[in-house]
Amino acid sequence: MERLRGLLQTALHTYPAPQQQLSPRPSQSIYRRVEGPHQGRLAEEEEDGEEGAELAARFCPMELKGPEPLGSRPGLQNLIPWAAAGRKAAPYLVLTALLIFTGAFLLGYVAFRGSCQACGDSVLVVGEDVNSELGLDSHQGTLYWSDLQAMFLRLLGEERLEETIRQISLRERMAGSAGMAALAQDILALMSRQKLDHVWTDTHYVGLQFPDPAHPNALHWVDEDGTVGEQLPLEDPNAYCPYSATGNVTGKLVYAHYGRPEDLQDLRALGVEPAGCLLLVRVGGTSFAQKVATAQHAGALGVLLYPDPADFSQDPHNPGLSSQQAVFGHVHLGTGDPYTPGFPSFNQTQFPPVASSGLPSIPAQPISSDIASHLLRTLKGPVAPQEWQGHLSTSLYRLGPGPGLHLAVNNQRTSTPISNIFGCIEGFAEPDHYVVIGAQRDAWGPGAAKSSVGTAILLELVQTFSSMVSNGFRPRRSLLFISWDGGDFGSVGSTEWLEVPSPHFPHPQGYLSLLHLKAVVYVSLDNAVLGDDKFHAKTSPLLINLIENILKQVDSPNHSGQTLYEQVVSTNPRWEAEVIRPLPMDSSAYSFTAFAGVPAVEFSFLEDDQEYPFLHTKEDTYENLHRLLRGRLPAVAQAVAQLTGQLLIRLSHDHLLPLDFGRYGDVVLRHIGNLNEYSGDLKARGLTLQWVYSARGDYIRAAEKLRKEIYSSEESDERLMRMYNVRIMRVEFYFLSQYVSPADSPFRHIFLGHGDHTLDGLLDHLRLLRPNDGSRASKASSSGLVPGLSFQESRFRRQLALLTWTLQGAANALSGDVWNIDNNF
């Protein structure tokens, strides 16, 4: 614009008033096409006009020559000054008009780009019509999303994927075993042969529990006089619950359905008290750790867990779990090494003698359905509700109490080395920002569905992206592939890596202390194929829009001619209600979000309304998984690989991160809807939730402001795009409460964590305002509130303050610069 203004001024000064003598200016601006390294640009040069030389004006291929001096041509001497001035001005007017048109066109183009380059409703992403080019070192020229998608699908191998699943499931790979060490070396060697920039491992010495071969766990009848009698045979002495409390307990048996808080509340309502008893609970509904924690909170002495056939498919053509099989599962209500909570587990490292608060104080033992059937036949008392009835051989399930039992659990803690394996493709534009993808490698038993499928997909993605690198692909951000160890004990490998304060990375940096500044997203491949009827995405809200976009581009593995999205909406038009689920604690993805503040997702194909019967058993074999899917295992695993791979391309290659930072405003609104139910009770006490409403409003306004900034920005401005990406990456992190200690409350996320600092904690406390509401009281007890505890105003004020300032901190982080922050309520 400055140059255009100068041209206009030059043109005006060149044409004097009629009464003035017309003469050339001492100097003129001439624009010439510049050759050589600056070819294609216009250079402004100054020419001296003192000797009356002809003015030459050159613009692109056209050459415009200035007018000759008056009197230099015959027959023109008698032109009046006005006519002469008009003739002399014509070329300059043409030049000026061209320049004005060009300037207006460029301004319009910039304005159009700023307002229309966004794809989707929330944030700017790179689509098929937006430049998604490679780095300057690319030998393939510009690659767009469609090019990368086609390259990825062409290089992804379905046959190789199926064979890898079968081979891994045949290998013994319990954490800490010799078989696991051998598999780790094989995977390390495979990664080292690929086009990866870095490959390495790290080793942690963690406390794991194993059965004591010399003193196996046991279950005995107890006579009326209290004498320990006949032993009930446990078919598999190696089936156990890691992190169970050890010792001996004796008590009467009570059937407690799934062992959920509402189940125990119903049990009491039916006149059966769980306190002082051993509880018999079914597998499913909640995790083993949650069942044991609930039983402990209710005063139970111990827990026996069994698989009921009613919870699995009744199709006679589907394989079923043997009645002699028990189900393995850890009972630590948390993740990582419970003997060094908040600290990494390295050899020769001394930490204070503290254990995780999630370790239970009562013993737990898995049993088979055969033993459970035998126990249920001995129970007296009320008949269990109809929805509690199962499919064991006994005619009716009763609640008990029944005869006495003696449970002995003798698991022993062992310091065990575990190894995580890493491979990295460095990004060309933002190499310090990582898109992380991981899969559990270990398994108790064959673990075909539990970890073989995920590990096979991980290795296939490593090889596919390596081949893409050989074909000219280079991501903007780094891709970090990780094979985790110790997953069956509560995501121990992944959590320990997150806890490391000093680097085991090619560049000097820590993990947790910097991870929220470095990690973009974590993608988990655990439990990826447990069926083929339904598809679930357990995810952070930031990824929901991107998942919807990718689902529309992946073919359904069992509905020919349909995409996954079309398959989902054919069942339920509200696709989110059908697909989206919260992150479960037993997933490695949970630690990344709830502990480290990194958005995460875990994909799973499932059977329709039925649990996969072989998970965490010795029957989780390749053959059973293949039979259950009726030969469609390769196609379903391929669909997961396609979905994950295209998600990785978008996350690692889009100029602007395709994360919907506005989504959390809707999440807060849903929670506020639950809190509003108690606004009348609070008002009667002179209290209000207004602070939470104000903080939510600030977050919404900050998200909208950032969205408008992005829409009006130029994508080619790398510095600006990186600044926006950093702000978007930190959104999840700022939902970790900064007002509680990570050592005391490792899961500080106010939507996913546990404790007074969370929205669920506040809601549970508000339920105490209505102590006579039984359903609400049972929900409040599930959060760990002491029975009989009343509502406390001081505690409510503290909870409200912690929540408000966490939400306000997230809003401030989105606002960016300090002068844009509004902390007024």
N, C-alpha and C positions, 0 to 999 in steps of 0.2 A: 504493500500500500504506500509506503514511503516513496518508493521508486515511481509509482504511478502518479502520486501527488507532484513529484519533481517534474515529470513529463508535462503535466498540465500547466504548471507554472512556466516551464520553458516555452510551451506553445503560446501562452498568453503574452509573455514578455517579447516574443519574437515579432508579434503583430502590433505595432504602435498605432496610436491614433492617427487619423487622416492628415492632420495638420503637421505631424512630425515627419522629419526626413527618414525614409526607410533605408536601413542599412543593416548588414549582417552583424550578429552578435560576435563579440570577441571569441567566444568558444561555444561549441555545441556538444550535446550528449549523443553519441552514436552507439547503437547496440549491434554487436557483431557475434556471429556464431563462433564459439571457441572450439578449436580442434584439439586433438591430443587427449590427455587424461581427463580434461574437463569438458569433453565434447558433449554437446547438447545443452549447455548453459549459455545465457546471454551475458556478455561482459560489457561493462560501461567504460567507454574511453573518452578522453577529452582531446578535442582537436582544436588547434589554433586557427582562428579565422581572420587574422589581422590582414593578410594579403588578399582577402576577397576570394579565396579558393572556393570551389564548388562544394556545397554541403552534401555529403553522401550519407544516406541512412539505410542501414541494412537490417532486414528483419527476416529471419528464417531463410527459405529459398528465394524469397522475393526481395529485390533491391529497389528501394525508393530513393531517388536522387532529389536533392533540394533544388529550389528554383534558381535560375541564373540571375545575375544582377540586372537591375533596370538599365535599359539602353543597350544591352549587349546583343539584342536581336533587332533586325530592321523591321519597321512598321509598327513597333510597340511604343514608340516614344510618346505618342499622343494619347495613350490610355490614361484615363483619369486615375488619380491615386486610389479611389475606392475599388475600381476594377482590378488594378494591379495588386492591391492587397488581397483581394479575394482569390485571384489566380495563385498568388504566392502561398496562401494559407491552405489550399486544397490538400496537397500531400500530407501536411502535418495533421489536418483534421482526420484524414483517413487513418494515419498512424495512431492518433489519439483514440479514435473509435475502436480500432482493433485492440488496443491495450485495455480500454475500459471493458470491452466484451470479455477479454481473456481474464481480467481480474475478477469480474462478476461471476464468470463460470467457476473459477477456482474457489471463490468464497461459497458459492452454492454447493459445490462438491464437498467441501469440508463440513458444511452444516449438515448435508445429507448423510455423510459417513457417521457423524457424531450421533445422529438420532436413529439411524436405521440399521446399524451393523449388528445389533444384538439379536441373538437367536434365543427363543424361549421367553418366558414371562418374567424371569427374575434377574438373571445376570448375563453378561456378554460372554458368549462362547464362540468357538470357531466351528463353523459349519461347512457345508460343501461349497458355498458360494463366497466364503471369506478366506483370505489368504491364510494357509496353514503350512507355510513353507518350511523346508529344512534349513539347517544352518548354512553358513557361507561356504562350508567345505563340502557340501553335497555335490555328488557327481551325477545325480539324477534330475537335476533341475527342481522346479517347484512340485511338491507333492501335497495334494489336497486330502481332505478326510476320506473321500471315496477311494483315492489311490492307496492310502494306508490301510483302509478296511479291506480292499481287495487283496493287497499283498499279504496281510495277516491271515485271511481265510485261505488263501492259496497255500501258504506254508505250514498251516496247522495240520498235524497228522493224526487221524482218528485211529488207524490200525496200531500205530506205535503207542497210543494212549492206553488202549485195552490191554496190550501185552505188558506194559509197565505196571498196571494195577495188579495183574495176576502174579507177576514176579515178586512184587513187594509184599503181597499178602502171604506168600509162602515163607518169608523170612522171619525168624524170631527177633523181636526188636523191643523187648521190655526196656524201659529206661535203665541205664547202667549195666546192661548185659553185654556179653561179648558179641552177640549178633547185632546189637545196635551199633557198637563201635565199628564193625565191619561195614554195615550199611552206610554209616556216616562217611567212611573213607571212599566208598564207591560214589556217593553223591558228590563229594568234594572233587573227585577225579573227573566226573562228568562235567561239572561246572567249569573246571579248569580248562577243559578242551573247547569251551564255547568262546564266542566273541564278547567276553565280559572284560570290563576295565579293571575290576578288583574281585578277587575271591579269597575268603578267609574264614576262620572259625574262631569261636571263643568258648571257653570251658568254665563251668561253674561247679562248685562242690556244694550240693544241696542236701538237705535232710529229707530223705524219703522213708516211708514205712513199708516194710515187707513182713509176710508171715514168718514166724519162728519155726523152722522145720522140727526142732527138738520139742517144742511145746505148741502144737497146732491149736487153733481156736476150736472151742467145743460148746455143745448145747446139751444139757441134761434135764431130765424130769426131776422134780423135787417132790418127795413124799409129803403126806399131810403133817408129819412130825418135823418137817424141815430138812430131812436127810436127802442129800443129793443121790439120785437113783440112776436109772438107765440112761445111757447116752443116746441121743438122736444122731443118726449118721449124717454127716455133711458130705455129700457126694464128691465135692471138689474142695480138698483142703487148701488149695491155692486161691480160692475165691475169698475176698476180704474187702474191707473198707479202709483204704489208707487214711491216716490221721484220726482214726477212731481212738477214743480214750481206751487205755488198757486196764485190765483188772477183771474182777468177778462181781457179778450182781445177781441177786435172786429176787424174783417177784412173780406175781400173777400176770397172766397174758390177757391183753385187751386188743380187739381188732379196731383199727382207727382209719380205715379207708386209705386215702393217699397221705394222711398225716399232715394236711394243711391246717392253718389256723382255724378256718371255718369248720373243718372236720372235727377238730377237738372241741370246738364250741358246741357243735351238734351233739357230740358224744356226751358232754355234760348235761345238755338239755334232755337227753334220753335217760339220764340217771346213772351214767357210768363215769366214774372219776378216773382220769388217766394217771394222776399223780401216784407215785409209788409202784407203778406197774411196768411191765415190758410191753411195748407197743408192736403190734404186727401191722405193717403198712405195705401198700402196693407200690411198685415201681411206676413212675410216671406222674404227670401233673406238675411236680416241682422237682428240683434237684435233690440228690441224696443229702447234701449239706443243709438245705433248707428244711427237709423233713426232720433231721436229727436236731437242728437248732430249735425247731418248733416244739418237739417232744421234750427237749431239755427245759425249755421255758415253761412248759406245762407241768414240770415236776416228775416226768417219767424217768425210770431207772436205766433203760436201754431201748434199742430199736432193732427189730428184725425186718429186713426188706425182701420182698419176693415178687416175681413177675406173674401177673394174673393173665390167663389166656383171654379174658374178656377185653383186655386192652390192645390186643393184636388182631390182625385180619382173621375173619372167620371163613374166608374163602378156602374150601378144601383143596383147591388147585395151588394155593400158595404154600410155600414151606413154612413151618411153624417151629417155635423154640421147643427144644426137648424139655420134658417135665423134670429132668434131673439137672438142669442148668441153673446156676445162680448168676446174678448180674453184678459186675464189678463197678465200683464208684467211690470216689473220695468224698469225705465229709467235712472238709475244711471250708467254712463259709468265707471264702476269699480266694485270692489267686497268689501264685508264687510260693516260695519257701516259707512255710508258716513259722519257722524257727529263727528267721532273720527278717521280720516284717519291716519293709521300708528300706532295707539295706541289701546290697548284692551279696551273693554267696560265693566267695573266692577262697581257695585253699590258704590256710595259715592266717586267715583274717579273723580278728577277735572283735566280737560285738557284745554289747550288754546281754546278759541272760534273760531275754524277753521273748515271749511267744505271742503269736497272733491271737487277738481276741476272738477270731473266728474258729479257733480249735474247740471242739466239743469237750465237755467234761463227762459225758456218758458214753458207754461202748455201743457199737453198732456192728451188725454182721449180716451179710446177704445169705439168703437160703433159697433153695429151689422151690418150685410150685408143688412138688410132691410132699416135701416136708411141711409146707404151709397148709396143704390140704389136710394132712394128718393133725396139725395143730388146731385148725378150725373145727374139726369134728369133735374136739374135746371142750369147746367153749359152751358156756351156758349163758344165761341172761337174756336180755331183749333181742329180738330179731333185728338185724341191721336193716336200715331203710332200703327200699327197692333199688335206688340208684347206687347203693353200696354193694349189691349182690354181684358176684363174679361167676366165672365158668369153671371152677374147680369141681371135683367129683362130689363134694359134700352137697346135700340137698339145699340147705339154707345157711347163710352166713349169720352167725350170732355175734354180739358185741363182747360178751364175757362179763366179768372176769372169768378166767378159766383156771386150770391147774397151775401150780407153781413151776417155774423154769429157772435153771441156773445157766447163765451165759458167761463164758470165759473168753476174753480176747487178749492175745499175747503177742500182738504185732510188735516189731522192734524197729526202732529208728536207725537208719544207716546213712552215713555220709557218702554220697554217690556222685561221681562225675557225670555231667551231662554236657553235650556239645551242640551249639547252634551253628549252622552253616550259612554263609552269606555270599551273594553274588551281586555285582553292581554294574549297570550301564550308566555312565555319566552323561548328564544332560549338557547340551552345548550352550544354552542361554542362562539357565538357573541350576547349575550343577549342585548347589548346596540345598536345594529343595528336593525331597525324596518322596516318591510314590512307592509305598511299601506293600509287598504281597508276601504272605506266609502261609505255611501249612505244617500241621503237626506231623512228626515222623514216627514217634513211638506208639506202641499199642500193647494192651494187655490181651494176649491172644492174637489171632490172625489179623484182626483190625482192618478188614477189607473196606468197609464203609467208613469206619472211624478215621483212618489216616492214610490208607493205601490210595484211595481215589484222590484225595487232596494232594498227596505227595506226587502222584503221577501227573496231575494237571499242572502243578508247579514246575516240574521238570520239563514238561512239554512246552509251557510258556517260556521257560528259559531258552530252550532250543529254538523256538519260533522267533522270539525277539532277537536272538543272536543271528539267525538267518536274515531277518529284516535289516539288521545293521550291515551285514555283508551286501545287501541289496540297496544300500544308500540311506536307510533310515537312521535318524539320530534324534532322540527325544529332546525337548527343551529342558525338561527336568529329569533328574536321575531316577532310574528304576532300581529298586532294591529288592531282591528275591531272597527269602529266608526260609530255611528248613528248621523247625523248632524241635527241641527235645523236651521230655518231661511234661508233655501236654496232658496225659492221662491223670496226672497228680494235681491238676488245677492250673494249667497254663504256666507251669513253673519256668520253662525256658524263656518264654516271651516276657514274663513279668520280671525275671532276673535281669534280662537285657535292658529293660526300661529303668531298672533301679541303679544301673551302673553310673556312678558319678564321674568317672574318668574314662578316656577313650579306649576302645578296641576297634578303631575305625581307621582307614587309611589317612585320614586327616585329623589333626588334634582338636577334638571336641568331645563333649560329654553326650550322654543320651538323654535322660529325663530332663536335665537342667537346660538343654537346648532343643529338645525334640519338638516342642510346640513351635519353635522358630524354623524348624527344618522339615518335619514330616508333613506332607500334604494330606494323605489319606492312608489308612491301613485296610487291606482287603484280605479277609481270611478265607481259606479253602477247606476248612474243617467241616465235616458232616455235609459235604456238598451233594452227595447222592444217597438218599435214604428211601427213594421211591421215584415215581415218575408222574404222579397224578397232579400234585400241587406244587407251586413254586412260592417260596418265601424269601424275603430279603430282610434280615435283621440288621438294622442300620441306624446311623445318625440321621436326623432330619435334613442335614445339609446336603445329603446325597439323593434325596427322593426324586427330584426333578431329573437328574442325570440318569438314574436307574430307569425311569419311565421312558426316556429317550432311547436308551440302549435296548430295552425290551422290545421296542418297535422295530428293531433291526436284526433280531436273532430269531431264527426259525424254531418253532416248537419241535421237540424231539419225538412227540407222539401224536401230533395233530397236523397231518400233511396239508401244506398250503396255507398254514397260519403262522403268524409270528407268536412269540411268547406273550406279547401284550394282547393280541387278539384272543388267544386261548384264555387268558385271565378274565378279560371283560366279557367273554361269552358266558362265564359263570356268574360274575358279579360286576355290573357296570362301574361300581365304585372300586376301582382297581387297587387303591391304597388299602382299603379295608381287607381286601383279599390277600395282598402280598406283604405289606409292610408290617414288621414286628419289632419290638424293642430288643436291644442287645441283651442276651442272657449272660449271667455271670460265668457259666462254664465254657464260654467261648474266649479264645485269645483276643478277639476283637474288643471284648468288654474292657480289658485292662488298658488298651490303647486309648479308649474314650474316657472311661470313668476314672482312670488313674493318671494318664498322661495328657488328656485333653486333645487327642487327635481324632478326627472323625473316622469312623470305621464301618465296615459292612461285612456280612457273612451271608452267602447265598446257599440255599438248600432246596433240592427237589425231594418231595415227601409223598408217601402214600396218602390216599384220601381219608382223612380223619382217623388214621391208624398209626401207631408207633411202628418204627422198624424193629422187628422182634429180636434181632441178633446183636444189637449195639451193646458193646462192653461185655460180650460173652465169648466163650471159646468157639462158638458157632458162627462168628462174623467172618465167614470165608468168602473167597471169590465166587465159589460155586453157588452158595446160597444167595448172594447178592445178585448174581447173574440170573438165577431161577426166579427170584422175586420180581425182577424187572422184565421177565419173559424175553430175554435176549436183547433188551434195549439199553443195556448198560453202556455200550460204546457211544450210542447216540446221545444219551442223557449227559454223560461225562463230556462229550464234545460240545454240547450246548452250554454247559458251565464254562468250559474253556473259552468258547466264543464270546460269551457275555463278559467274562472277566477280562479277556484280552482287549476287547473294544473299550471297556471302561478304562483300562490302563492307558490306552492310546489317547483317549480324551483328556485324562488327568495329567498325563505327562507331556502332551503336545499342544493343547490349546493355549493361545496367548494369555487369555484370562481364565483363571480357574473356574470351572463350571460348578461351583458350590452355591447353593441357594441360601445365602446368609439371612434372608428375610423369614425363613421357615420357623425359626425359633419364636418369632412373635406369635404365631399361631399355637405353638406348643404351650407358651406361657398362658395364652388365652384359655386353652382347655383346662389347665390347672386352676386358673382363676375361677372358672365355672364351678369347679368342685369346692373351692374355698368360699365362694359366694353363698353357699348353702348355710354357712354359719355366720353370715354378716349380721343377722338379727340378734343372735346370741352375743356377739361381740359388742354390738351397739348398746345392748342392755347393760353391759359392763363398762361402757365409756371407751371402748376400743374400736379400732378401724383397720382395714386392710389397704387404706389409701396409698400408703408408700409403695406397695407392690404394684398397684395400678399405675402410679406415676412412673415408676422405673420401666414398666412394660411400654408405656407410651414413649418414653425417651428412646428405648431400643427400636421401636417401630420407626420413629422419625429419623434416627441415625441410619437405619438400613435403607430407608427411602432416599435420604440425602446421598448416600454412597452410590446407590443405584443410578441416580440422576447424574452424578459425576462421571460414572463409568459410561453411560450412554452418550455423554457429550464429549468424550475423549477420543483421541486418535489411537487406534490399535497399534500403529507402527512405532509409537513412542515407548520404547522398551523400558526406560526408567520409570515412566508413569505406570505401565502395566505391572512392573515388579512391585511398586509401592502398593497398588491395589491388591495384588496377590498376597502380600504379607499381611495386610489388614484382614483379608478374607480367611487366611490360614489360621489366624489367631482367635477366630470367633469361638470355636469349641473350647479352646484353652481357658478363655475368660469365663466359662461356666463352671470352672473348678473354683470352689470357695477358697479365697485367699485368707480366710479368717479361722481355719482349723488346721491342725498339724497333720502333714502327710503320714507321720509315724503313728498317730492316734486314729486318724480317719483317712486311710489311703485312697478310698474312693470318694473324692471330694466333689464330684460332679453333682450339681444341684438337681438334675433330672434323673440321673441313673444311680447315684450313690445312696448311702445309708447314713442316717444320723440326723441330728437336729438342724444341720445346715441345709438340708434338702427340702424341696417342696412337699414330698411325701411325708417327711418328718413333721412338717408344720401341719399338714392335713391330719395326720394321726393324732397330734396333740389336740387339734380342734375337736376331734371326735369325742374327747373326754368331756366336752361341754354337754354331751347328752349321754350320760352313763347308763341310762336305762334302755338304750337302743342296743340290743344284743348283737346284731350284724355289724354295727359300727365298732362295738367293743372288741369283737373278734379281730377286726382289721387293725385296730389300734394295738392289740396284743401282739400281732405279727411283726410289728416294728421294734419289739423289744421293750415296750413300756411295761413297767412293773404293774401287775394286777392290783386294782384298787387305787391306783394313782389318780389324783384329781387334777383338773386344769389349774395351771399356775400362770398368773399374769406376768410375772417377771420373766419366766421362761419363754412365754409367747413373745414378749417384747424383744428378747434377745434373738429368737429365731427369725422374727420379722426383720430385724436390723441386718442379720447375716445375709438373708435372702435378698433384701433390697439392695444392699451395696454390691452384692455379686452381680445382680442384674444390671445395676447402674454401671459397674465396671465394664461389662460387656458392651453396653451402649456407648460408653466413652471410648472403648477400643475401636469401635466401628467409626466413631466421629473423626478419628485421626488426630489432627493437630490440637494442641491444648486450647487454642483460642476458639475451637468449635465445640468445646465440652460445656454442657449445662448441668450443673449439679444441684440446681434448685428444685425443690419439691413443692 
